[in-house]
Amino acid sequence: MEATAAPAPAVFDPWSPAFVADPYPAYAALREAGRVHWFEPTRQYLIPHHADVSALLRDRRLGRTYQHRYAHEDFGRTAPPPEHEPFHTLNDHGMLDLEPPDHTRIRRLVSKAFTPRTVQQLQPYVEKLAGDLVAGLVADGGGDLLTAVAEPLPVAVIAEMLGIPEADRPLLRPWSAAICGMYELNPPDETARAAVRASTEFTEYLRELIAARRAAPGDDLISGLISAYDEGDRLTEQEMISTCVLLLNAGHEATVNSTVNGWSALFHHPAQLAALRADHSLIPSAVEELMRYDTPLQLFERWVLDDVELAGTVIPRGSEVALLFGAANHDPAVFPDPARLDLTRTDNPHISFSAGIHYCIGAPLARLELGASMRALLTQAPTLRLAAEPVRKPNFVIRGMEGLAVEL
């Protein structure tokens, strides 16, 4: 395959700690250098502009998979190594990595659990849980915001919806973290082995839980998916398992990272934090701005199913594009003064929840969780401050912190 795009500027270096610490200046250089760039280390086309990222997310000539139309060989790709099979079986049967008609069928079933009405009914539970978690942090005089509030809130909510017993919930986050390691660029063998191990364990766990729910259905999402399957809506057991894993991973990974990225940004912008403390009505716009300002998912990949032309560059069938959400969310063509954190920003079409048919099904729930934890922290811990400078995780694609030490 011949690349017809100019090579990406050297500042785009996703394995460099300096880049991971602050990728936004490099994104500015990418945007200024053009609309499409070839990145040889991952053999991908990088797309950094908001208008192009937004359009390609909706373009049906691109897909999250190609296997509904092409065999690996016909598409010019090699099959993944056999030892990675448990990860790919799990990953490839979730709706995020499927295209219509399978994607449409599964999403229709799952979306019933994420209607605005259903999410609204969850509000008292989410707000009480957020309040209790923050009360614990306050009683301790501070601690790690990541482990005290950011992680347990969304994990508990999505586990409650699925009907995961409380005693089993500590298993979820380590499995999720190991699986999500495979979404980084060119993951090393060690990461792949951990993801395969987690995929096998997670699959076996859910297979047993589904069998238990078949025998004794409850008022939870897994029971609902089983009954839909039994009513002939053709949801296979593997699709059910993959869907549950996707909901657990996506249902908390982005919310956890949005929480810590957001609070780190607030602590480093004291005037904005003071304005938020003085006026809690800013919470909804603050949630949107913090997701834009330091995007939890920096990059989303798509396969090119049919040739696409962009700015005079033909991106041929069989290519992979990397849609740079972080770059798009800082595009000055869409966001005036994008490097400035502005909690009053009202015109804020960020794409942190993606777009098109793969738009995040849990976006209303994520907004509810982020708003609830922010309100609880502002109300119960108005003097909260950083206790130590946070350390970033070395990951690029999924952007988060190792922890966020705070004190009162």
DRENKOLPA-696244 format. One record per residue (C-alpha): y, z, x; residue number from 1. Coordinates in nm, 2 decimals, always signed. Example, Ala and Ser with C-alpha at 12.3 -4.5 7.8 and 13.67 -1.06 7.14 Angstrom:
-0.45|+0.78|+1.23|1 $
-0.11|+0.71|+1.37|2 $
REM end
This chain:
+0.00|+0.00|+0.00|1 $
+0.33|-0.10|+0.15|2 $
+0.63|+0.12|+0.09|3 $
+0.95|-0.07|-0.01|4 $
+1.18|+0.23|-0.03|5 $
+1.38|+0.37|+0.26|6 $
+1.22|+0.67|+0.43|7 $
+1.33|+1.01|+0.31|8 $
+1.60|+1.17|+0.53|9 $
+1.46|+1.41|+0.79|10 $
+1.63|+1.71|+0.61|11 $
+1.35|+1.69|+0.35|12 $
+1.09|+1.91|+0.51|13 $
+0.90|+2.11|+0.25|14 $
+0.70|+2.30|+0.52|15 $
+1.01|+2.43|+0.70|16 $
+1.10|+2.80|+0.63|17 $
+1.47|+2.70|+0.65|18 $
+1.42|+2.43|+0.39|19 $
+1.22|+2.66|+0.16|20 $
+1.48|+2.93|+0.19|21 $
+1.75|+2.69|+0.06|22 $
+1.64|+2.34|-0.03|23 $
+1.96|+2.25|-0.22|24 $
+2.17|+2.11|+0.07|25 $
+1.87|+1.88|+0.16|26 $
+1.86|+1.76|-0.20|27 $
+2.23|+1.67|-0.18|28 $
+2.15|+1.46|+0.13|29 $
+1.86|+1.29|-0.06|30 $
+2.08|+1.21|-0.36|31 $
+2.36|+1.07|-0.14|32 $
+2.11|+0.86|+0.05|33 $
+1.97|+0.68|-0.26|34 $
+1.77|+0.70|-0.58|35 $
+1.42|+0.66|-0.44|36 $
+1.28|+0.75|-0.10|37 $
+0.94|+0.71|+0.07|38 $
+0.79|+1.04|+0.21|39 $
+0.51|+0.95|+0.45|40 $
+0.35|+1.30|+0.50|41 $
+0.25|+1.30|+0.13|42 $
+0.26|+0.92|+0.07|43 $
+0.49|+0.98|-0.23|44 $
+0.81|+0.83|-0.37|45 $
+1.08|+1.11|-0.40|46 $
+1.31|+1.08|-0.70|47 $
+1.62|+1.32|-0.67|48 $
+1.87|+1.21|-0.94|49 $
+1.88|+1.38|-1.29|50 $
+1.90|+1.05|-1.48|51 $
+1.60|+0.90|-1.30|52 $
+1.39|+1.21|-1.32|53 $
+1.47|+1.25|-1.69|54 $
+1.39|+0.89|-1.76|55 $
+1.06|+0.88|-1.56|56 $
+0.93|+1.19|-1.73|57 $
+0.95|+1.00|-2.06|58 $
+0.83|+0.66|-1.92|59 $
+0.48|+0.58|-2.04|60 $
+0.42|+0.36|-1.74|61 $
+0.37|+0.69|-1.55|62 $
+0.10|+0.95|-1.62|63 $
-0.03|+1.29|-1.51|64 $
-0.36|+1.12|-1.46|65 $
-0.49|+0.77|-1.42|66 $
-0.85|+0.83|-1.50|67 $
-0.81|+0.74|-1.87|68 $
-0.74|+0.38|-1.75|69 $
-0.87|+0.34|-1.40|70 $
-1.16|+0.44|-1.18|71 $
-1.05|+0.59|-0.85|72 $
-1.15|+0.27|-0.66|73 $
-0.96|+0.04|-0.90|74 $
-0.65|+0.25|-0.86|75 $
-0.67|+0.24|-0.48|76 $
-0.75|+0.61|-0.45|77 $
-1.05|+0.81|-0.32|78 $
-1.22|+1.07|-0.54|79 $
-1.16|+1.43|-0.44|80 $
-1.42|+1.59|-0.22|81 $
-1.73|+1.72|-0.41|82 $
-1.67|+2.07|-0.29|83 $
-1.34|+2.08|-0.49|84 $
-1.52|+1.99|-0.81|85 $
-1.48|+2.33|-0.99|86 $
-1.10|+2.31|-0.95|87 $
-1.07|+1.95|-1.07|88 $
-1.30|+2.00|-1.37|89 $
-1.09|+2.30|-1.47|90 $
-0.76|+2.14|-1.40|91 $
-0.83|+1.79|-1.53|92 $
-0.94|+1.90|-1.88|93 $
-0.61|+2.09|-1.96|94 $
-0.35|+1.91|-2.16|95 $
-0.10|+1.91|-1.88|96 $
-0.32|+1.67|-1.68|97 $
-0.44|+1.46|-1.97|98 $
-0.28|+1.16|-2.14|99 $
-0.30|+1.04|-2.50|100 $
-0.51|+1.04|-2.71|101 $
-0.68|+1.35|-2.56|102 $
-0.34|+1.51|-2.47|103 $
-0.22|+1.46|-2.83|104 $
-0.52|+1.61|-2.99|105 $
-0.52|+1.93|-2.77|106 $
-0.15|+1.97|-2.79|107 $
-0.15|+1.95|-3.17|108 $
-0.40|+2.23|-3.19|109 $
-0.23|+2.46|-2.93|110 $
+0.12|+2.40|-3.06|111 $
+0.04|+2.59|-3.38|112 $
+0.06|+2.91|-3.16|113 $
+0.40|+2.83|-3.02|114 $
+0.60|+2.73|-3.33|115 $
+0.95|+2.89|-3.35|116 $
+0.82|+3.10|-3.64|117 $
+0.52|+3.23|-3.44|118 $
+0.74|+3.31|-3.14|119 $
+0.99|+3.49|-3.36|120 $
+0.71|+3.71|-3.49|121 $
+0.63|+3.81|-3.13|122 $
+0.99|+3.92|-3.07|123 $
+0.95|+4.29|-3.15|124 $
+0.64|+4.32|-2.94|125 $
+0.80|+4.14|-2.64|126 $
+1.12|+4.35|-2.66|127 $
+0.93|+4.68|-2.69|128 $
+0.71|+4.58|-2.39|129 $
+1.01|+4.48|-2.18|130 $
+1.19|+4.81|-2.27|131 $
+0.89|+5.02|-2.18|132 $
+0.84|+4.84|-1.84|133 $
+1.21|+4.88|-1.75|134 $
+1.19|+5.25|-1.86|135 $
+0.91|+5.30|-1.61|136 $
+1.12|+5.13|-1.33|137 $
+1.42|+5.35|-1.42|138 $
+1.20|+5.67|-1.42|139 $
+1.08|+5.58|-1.07|140 $
+1.44|+5.53|-0.96|141 $
+1.37|+5.17|-0.87|142 $
+1.08|+4.98|-0.71|143 $
+0.96|+4.62|-0.70|144 $
+1.11|+4.43|-0.99|145 $
+0.84|+4.17|-0.94|146 $
+0.54|+4.40|-0.99|147 $
+0.71|+4.65|-1.23|148 $
+0.86|+4.41|-1.48|149 $
+0.86|+4.03|-1.39|150 $
+0.48|+4.00|-1.37|151 $
+0.34|+4.25|-1.63|152 $
+0.56|+4.13|-1.91|153 $
+0.45|+3.76|-1.94|154 $
+0.09|+3.83|-1.84|155 $
+0.06|+4.09|-2.12|156 $
+0.22|+3.86|-2.37|157 $
+0.00|+3.55|-2.31|158 $
-0.31|+3.77|-2.27|159 $
-0.23|+3.94|-2.60|160 $
-0.19|+3.59|-2.77|161 $
-0.52|+3.47|-2.63|162 $
-0.71|+3.80|-2.70|163 $
-0.79|+3.89|-2.34|164 $
-0.90|+4.26|-2.33|165 $
-0.64|+4.48|-2.16|166 $
-0.89|+4.61|-1.90|167 $
-0.95|+4.25|-1.78|168 $
-0.58|+4.15|-1.74|169 $
-0.54|+4.26|-1.37|170 $
-0.79|+3.97|-1.29|171 $
-0.56|+3.70|-1.43|172 $
-0.27|+3.70|-1.18|173 $
-0.48|+3.67|-0.86|174 $
-0.69|+3.39|-1.02|175 $
-0.37|+3.21|-1.13|176 $
-0.20|+3.25|-0.79|177 $
-0.51|+3.10|-0.62|178 $
-0.53|+2.81|-0.85|179 $
-0.16|+2.73|-0.84|180 $
-0.18|+2.71|-0.46|181 $
-0.34|+2.37|-0.51|182 $
-0.02|+2.24|-0.66|183 $
+0.16|+2.26|-0.33|184 $
+0.21|+1.95|-0.11|185 $
-0.10|+1.88|+0.11|186 $
-0.26|+2.22|+0.06|187 $
-0.47|+2.34|+0.35|188 $
-0.85|+2.39|+0.33|189 $
-0.82|+2.76|+0.30|190 $
-0.60|+2.72|-0.01|191 $
-0.85|+2.48|-0.16|192 $
-1.14|+2.71|-0.10|193 $
-0.95|+3.00|-0.27|194 $
-0.86|+2.77|-0.57|195 $
-1.23|+2.66|-0.61|196 $
-1.35|+3.02|-0.60|197 $
-1.09|+3.13|-0.86|198 $
-1.17|+2.83|-1.08|199 $
-1.54|+2.92|-1.08|200 $
-1.47|+3.29|-1.16|201 $
-1.21|+3.22|-1.42|202 $
-1.43|+2.96|-1.59|203 $
-1.73|+3.19|-1.61|204 $
-1.51|+3.47|-1.74|205 $
-1.37|+3.26|-2.02|206 $
-1.71|+3.11|-2.10|207 $
-1.84|+3.46|-2.17|208 $
-1.52|+3.55|-2.37|209 $
-1.55|+3.24|-2.58|210 $
-1.91|+3.32|-2.66|211 $
-1.81|+3.67|-2.76|212 $
-1.53|+3.54|-2.99|213 $
-1.78|+3.29|-3.14|214 $
-2.00|+3.58|-3.24|215 $
-1.71|+3.80|-3.35|216 $
-1.39|+3.61|-3.42|217 $
-1.05|+3.79|-3.39|218 $
-0.69|+3.72|-3.48|219 $
-0.62|+3.55|-3.15|220 $
-0.57|+3.20|-3.01|221 $
-0.91|+3.17|-2.86|222 $
-1.07|+3.24|-3.20|223 $
-0.83|+2.98|-3.35|224 $
-0.93|+2.72|-3.10|225 $
-1.30|+2.79|-3.17|226 $
-1.25|+2.75|-3.55|227 $
-1.06|+2.43|-3.49|228 $
-1.36|+2.30|-3.28|229 $
-1.60|+2.41|-3.55|230 $
-1.40|+2.23|-3.81|231 $
-1.46|+1.90|-3.62|232 $
-1.13|+1.87|-3.43|233 $
-1.34|+1.78|-3.12|234 $
-1.22|+2.04|-2.88|235 $
-1.50|+2.07|-2.62|236 $
-1.58|+2.40|-2.46|237 $
-1.45|+2.27|-2.12|238 $
-1.12|+2.17|-2.29|239 $
-1.10|+2.51|-2.45|240 $
-1.15|+2.68|-2.11|241 $
-0.91|+2.46|-1.93|242 $
-0.65|+2.51|-2.21|243 $
-0.68|+2.89|-2.18|244 $
-0.63|+2.87|-1.80|245 $
-0.33|+2.64|-1.84|246 $
-0.17|+2.87|-2.09|247 $
-0.23|+3.18|-1.87|248 $
-0.11|+3.01|-1.56|249 $
+0.19|+2.82|-1.71|250 $
+0.25|+3.11|-1.95|251 $
+0.35|+3.35|-1.68|252 $
+0.39|+3.17|-1.34|253 $
+0.73|+3.01|-1.43|254 $
+0.85|+3.32|-1.62|255 $
+0.77|+3.56|-1.33|256 $
+0.95|+3.33|-1.08|257 $
+1.24|+3.27|-1.31|258 $
+1.29|+3.65|-1.34|259 $
+1.29|+3.73|-0.97|260 $
+1.48|+3.41|-0.87|261 $
+1.74|+3.49|-1.14|262 $
+1.79|+3.85|-1.05|263 $
+1.82|+3.76|-0.68|264 $
+2.09|+3.51|-0.77|265 $
+2.27|+3.77|-0.98|266 $
+2.26|+4.03|-0.70|267 $
+2.41|+3.77|-0.46|268 $
+2.69|+3.68|-0.71|269 $
+2.83|+4.03|-0.80|270 $
+3.12|+3.88|-1.01|271 $
+2.88|+3.69|-1.23|272 $
+2.65|+4.00|-1.27|273 $
+2.96|+4.22|-1.36|274 $
+3.06|+3.96|-1.63|275 $
+2.70|+3.97|-1.77|276 $
+2.70|+4.35|-1.77|277 $
+3.03|+4.36|-1.95|278 $
+2.92|+4.10|-2.21|279 $
+2.55|+4.08|-2.32|280 $
+2.63|+3.79|-2.55|281 $
+2.61|+3.58|-2.23|282 $
+2.23|+3.64|-2.20|283 $
+2.12|+3.31|-2.36|284 $
+2.35|+3.10|-2.15|285 $
+2.26|+3.31|-1.84|286 $
+1.89|+3.25|-1.89|287 $
+1.95|+2.87|-1.89|288 $
+2.19|+2.87|-1.60|289 $
+1.96|+3.09|-1.38|290 $
+1.67|+2.85|-1.45|291 $
+1.89|+2.56|-1.35|292 $
+2.04|+2.73|-1.05|293 $
+1.72|+2.82|-0.88|294 $
+1.44|+2.62|-1.04|295 $
+1.10|+2.79|-1.06|296 $
+0.91|+2.46|-1.04|297 $
+1.08|+2.24|-0.78|298 $
+0.87|+1.92|-0.81|299 $
+0.65|+1.75|-1.06|300 $
+0.41|+1.46|-0.98|301 $
+0.33|+1.15|-1.18|302 $
+0.09|+0.86|-1.11|303 $
+0.24|+0.50|-1.15|304 $
+0.00|+0.33|-1.40|305 $
+0.20|+0.00|-1.40|306 $
+0.47|-0.12|-1.16|307 $
+0.81|+0.04|-1.20|308 $
+1.13|-0.09|-1.06|309 $
+1.40|+0.17|-0.98|310 $
+1.73|+0.08|-0.81|311 $
+1.59|-0.25|-0.68|312 $
+1.28|-0.08|-0.54|313 $
+0.94|-0.17|-0.69|314 $
+0.71|+0.13|-0.70|315 $
+0.37|-0.03|-0.73|316 $
+0.08|+0.07|-0.95|317 $
-0.14|+0.33|-0.78|318 $
+0.16|+0.51|-0.62|319 $
+0.25|+0.87|-0.68|320 $
+0.61|+0.98|-0.75|321 $
+0.75|+1.33|-0.69|322 $
+1.01|+1.41|-0.94|323 $
+1.24|+1.66|-0.78|324 $
+1.34|+1.90|-1.06|325 $
+1.54|+2.12|-0.81|326 $
+1.75|+1.82|-0.70|327 $
+1.80|+1.69|-1.05|328 $
+1.92|+2.04|-1.17|329 $
+2.19|+2.03|-0.89|330 $
+2.30|+1.67|-0.96|331 $
+2.69|+1.66|-0.97|332 $
+2.67|+1.36|-1.20|333 $
+2.54|+1.59|-1.47|334 $
+2.65|+1.95|-1.36|335 $
+3.01|+1.99|-1.25|336 $
+3.02|+2.20|-0.93|337 $
+2.64|+2.24|-0.93|338 $
+2.62|+2.48|-0.64|339 $
+2.83|+2.74|-0.83|340 $
+2.64|+2.99|-1.05|341 $
+2.83|+2.99|-1.38|342 $
+2.67|+3.20|-1.66|343 $
+2.92|+3.06|-1.91|344 $
+2.80|+2.70|-1.85|345 $
+2.73|+2.57|-2.19|346 $
+2.65|+2.20|-2.13|347 $
+2.34|+2.26|-1.94|348 $
+2.07|+1.99|-1.98|349 $
+1.84|+2.13|-1.70|350 $
+1.49|+1.99|-1.68|351 $
+1.31|+2.31|-1.57|352 $
+1.09|+2.28|-1.88|353 $
+1.02|+1.91|-1.80|354 $
+1.07|+1.64|-2.07|355 $
+0.87|+1.38|-2.27|356 $
+0.52|+1.44|-2.41|357 $
+0.46|+1.71|-2.14|358 $
+0.77|+1.91|-2.23|359 $
+0.67|+2.28|-2.18|360 $
+0.50|+2.40|-2.51|361 $
+0.58|+2.76|-2.42|362 $
+0.96|+2.71|-2.36|363 $
+1.06|+2.92|-2.67|364 $
+0.84|+3.20|-2.55|365 $
+0.96|+3.19|-2.19|366 $
+1.32|+3.21|-2.32|367 $
+1.23|+3.51|-2.54|368 $
+1.06|+3.69|-2.25|369 $
+1.35|+3.62|-2.00|370 $
+1.61|+3.73|-2.25|371 $
+1.42|+4.04|-2.34|372 $
+1.37|+4.16|-1.98|373 $
+1.73|+4.08|-1.89|374 $
+1.86|+4.28|-2.19|375 $
+1.64|+4.58|-2.11|376 $
+1.75|+4.58|-1.75|377 $
+2.12|+4.54|-1.84|378 $
+2.10|+4.82|-2.10|379 $
+1.87|+5.08|-1.92|380 $
+1.96|+5.01|-1.56|381 $
+2.33|+4.90|-1.55|382 $
+2.36|+5.02|-1.19|383 $
+2.06|+4.83|-1.06|384 $
+2.11|+4.68|-0.71|385 $
+1.91|+4.53|-0.43|386 $
+1.74|+4.78|-0.20|387 $
+1.64|+4.52|+0.06|388 $
+1.70|+4.15|+0.11|389 $
+1.42|+3.96|-0.07|390 $
+1.16|+3.75|+0.11|391 $
+1.08|+3.41|-0.02|392 $
+0.72|+3.30|-0.06|393 $
+0.64|+3.02|+0.18|394 $
+0.56|+2.78|-0.11|395 $
+0.79|+2.49|-0.19|396 $
+0.67|+2.35|-0.52|397 $
+0.64|+2.68|-0.71|398 $
+0.94|+2.87|-0.59|399 $
+0.93|+3.25|-0.60|400 $
+0.96|+3.57|-0.41|401 $
+0.71|+3.80|-0.23|402 $
+0.89|+4.09|-0.41|403 $
+1.23|+4.21|-0.52|404 $
+1.30|+4.57|-0.41|405 $
+1.57|+4.73|-0.63|406 $
+1.72|+5.08|-0.67|407 $
+1.95|+5.25|-0.91|408 $
REM end
